[in-house]
Amino acid sequence: MTRPSYLFTSESVSEGHPDKVCDRISDAVLDAFLAEDPLARVACETFATTNRVVIGGEVGLTDQEKLHEYMGKIDEIARECIRDIGYEQDKFHWQTVEVTNLLHEQSAHIAQGVTGAGNRDEGAGDQGIMFGFAVNETPELMPAPICYAHNILKTLAEVRKSGAEPKLGPDAKSQLTVRYENGLPVGVSSIVLSTQHLDETMTSDDVRALVEPYIRRELPDGWITEATEWWVNPTGKFVIGGPDGDAGLTGRKIIVDTYGGAAPHGGGAFSGKDPTKVDRSAAYAARYLAKNVVAAGLAHKCTIQLSYAIGVAKPLSIYADTHGTGQVEEAAIERAIGQVMDLTPRGIRTHLGLNKPIFQRTAAYGHFGRAPEADGGFSWERTDLADALTAAIR
């Protein structure tokens, strides 16, 4: 049984964090290929360090002869990502950074197991396990620590980019320790924020004075008290940021991307992967299902696990855990899930409309807990399956 009272901590990182720069570039490359070919197969990885970005991986197109034509756009895509994030440092500048493109054609051996042919449906792009989670701690049905950690950094990015706070730099990390009583989040015992600043004369106290009003604005009333500990730029100056200060790599922030450690993770990263890869699409589907279970009132908290084998269309297993909060048996939820949604890779992509250039926007501030968008972005955050789940259980 879950303890009723405890402390739980989650962290977020900004779009200017070195790993997030790489996630952004990888997803921007993916979006570019999907815009040209909705059936494109992409596995794009990015590495960034001082004055250098290296992009590698594989691409499969409906018309593979066009691959060379599209390759000429990769350099421009990477630079635009870096420019939009805000890097104009001497040793990491969007105009002068050296971009190396090592993308190549998709392996024929991988393609043969994934592509449908004859009577065989399209198979999963890899084996693996994927988890989805939802909890009614916030309006977004997300765990409170990661939700508010994201919101703080999103707000700081907005005021930086608008010009309201020009002294802030792109690189930042936040961390919240939330106090739970009787299973509910009620306050923050500590706040950690490290943010790049462009004024070298600023002290930690100066940075706190700048960011504290925004942090207070993002947290619920009463959550910050005199007992709350503040750790703002605790090591002192933070002027050198981004890949110039620390190397970045696609896929290293999988806990930040999901539930902040409040739920299991199957281990697969998302960014740079097209939706035939169940590491991404099935994790989105699992979140969608878990969120609809909670939205339907079938549980206050829900974890969904899906598992797949490479080249096999149907999931090997569906598992539901309502953590003692369920209003119906978990086995009934599992059966209903299989009835209301086609969980083959093709079924997931069709149901959620994933064959679109909608992934670059997911690269920072979490893939979950975001508002569904008119063009299909964050479609897995809809709660339009709640009635169908309820009906299937009855």
Secondary structure, 3 states (H helix, E strand, C coil): CCCCCEEEEEEEECCCCHHHHHHHHHHHHHHHHHHHCCCCEEEEEEEEECCEEEEEEEEECCCHHHHHHHHCCHHHHHHHHHHHHCCEECCEECCCCEEEEEEEECCHHHHHHHCCECCECCCECCCEEEEEEEECCCCCCCCHHHHHHHHHHHHHHHHHHHCCCCCEEEEEEEEEEEEEECCEEEEEEEEEEEEEECCCCCCHHHHHHHHHHHHHHHCCCCCCCCCCEEEECCCCCCCCCHHHCCCEECCCCHHHHCCCCCCCCCCCCCCCECCCCHHHHHHHHHHHHHHHHHHCCCCCEEEEEEEECECCCCCCEEEEECCCCCCCCHHHHHHHHHHHCCCCHHHHHHHHCCCCCCCHHHCCCCCCCCCCCCCCCCHHHCCCCHHHHHHHHC
